[in-house]
Amino acid sequence: MVGFWWLCWILNNVYSQISMRMLSNNLDPDAVAIGDLITATQVDMGNIVTSLPLHIISIIMLRQICKAQEPKPATVAMEATMPMNY
């Protein structure tokens, strides 16, 4: 799962860089071609498609980490019965 998360993260960053560079090349209002803006918008939509699985996998992994860090009931009971040495 971590490998797939990394793949989505890398694709998301590549799409972000491509769309940002395409849009920043078209900042001059006199030189803007509508076709270039449409293409840049389509690339940006591809970025959204790759970011959805990235965020879903992130949530799943965080839930698994939180669940793994929860103390087990036997551990909590044992700690409650152990004398405290100061």
Helices and strands as residue ranges (DSSP letters): H 2-24, G 29-31, H 34-69, H 73-81
